[in-house]
Amino acid sequence: MPVSLRIALVQADFPVGDIDGNAGRIAERIAEARDRYHADLVLFPELSRTGPVTSIALGTTHST
């Protein structure tokens, strides 16, 4: 008998530095994937918890 695995891929906006807020967003997306799509596995982009890190977020500057 074949075994199936239902996978959900999440693409969402995760603000930089909003770790607690992003954790809540992740939990909401997991619940939605489970309840609405019956997902067995939910995948998120790397840095979803912290938001994308950019040179602006790091406070770095470039000299000319």
C-alpha positions as CSV (number, residue, x, y, z in Angstrom):
1,M,0.0,0.0,0.0
2,P,1.5,3.4,-1.0
3,V,2.3,5.9,1.8
4,S,1.6,9.5,1.1
5,L,3.0,12.6,2.7
6,R,1.3,16.0,2.2
7,I,3.7,18.9,2.2
8,A,2.8,22.6,2.5
9,L,5.3,25.3,1.4
10,V,4.8,28.7,3.0
11,Q,5.7,31.9,1.3
12,A,4.9,34.9,3.6
13,D,6.1,38.3,4.7
14,F,8.3,38.0,7.9
15,P,9.4,41.4,9.1
16,V,13.0,41.9,10.1
17,G,13.7,41.6,13.8
18,D,10.1,40.8,14.8
19,I,11.1,37.4,16.3
20,D,8.0,37.0,18.6
21,G,5.6,38.2,15.9
22,N,7.2,36.0,13.3
23,A,6.9,33.0,15.7
24,G,3.2,33.7,15.9
25,R,2.9,34.0,12.2
26,I,4.7,30.7,11.8
27,A,2.3,29.0,14.3
28,E,-0.7,30.4,12.4
29,R,0.6,29.2,9.1
30,I,1.2,25.7,10.6
31,A,-2.3,25.6,12.0
32,E,-3.8,26.7,8.7
33,A,-1.7,24.1,6.7
34,R,-2.8,21.4,9.1
35,D,-6.5,22.3,9.3
36,R,-7.2,23.5,5.8
37,Y,-4.8,21.4,3.7
38,H,-4.2,18.4,6.0
39,A,-0.5,18.9,5.7
40,D,1.9,16.4,7.4
41,L,4.9,18.7,6.9
42,V,5.1,22.5,6.7
43,L,8.2,24.1,5.2
44,F,9.3,27.7,5.6
45,P,12.1,29.8,4.1
46,E,15.3,30.1,6.1
47,L,15.3,33.2,8.3
48,S,11.5,33.1,8.7
49,R,11.9,33.6,12.4
50,T,14.2,36.6,12.2
51,G,13.1,38.0,8.9
52,P,15.5,38.5,6.0
53,V,18.8,40.0,7.1
54,T,20.1,42.9,4.9
55,S,22.9,45.3,5.3
56,I,20.4,48.0,6.3
57,A,19.1,45.7,9.1
58,L,22.6,45.0,10.2
59,G,23.4,48.8,10.3
60,T,26.4,48.4,8.0
61,T,27.5,51.1,5.6
62,H,29.6,51.2,2.5
63,S,32.4,53.6,1.9
64,T,33.1,55.1,-1.5
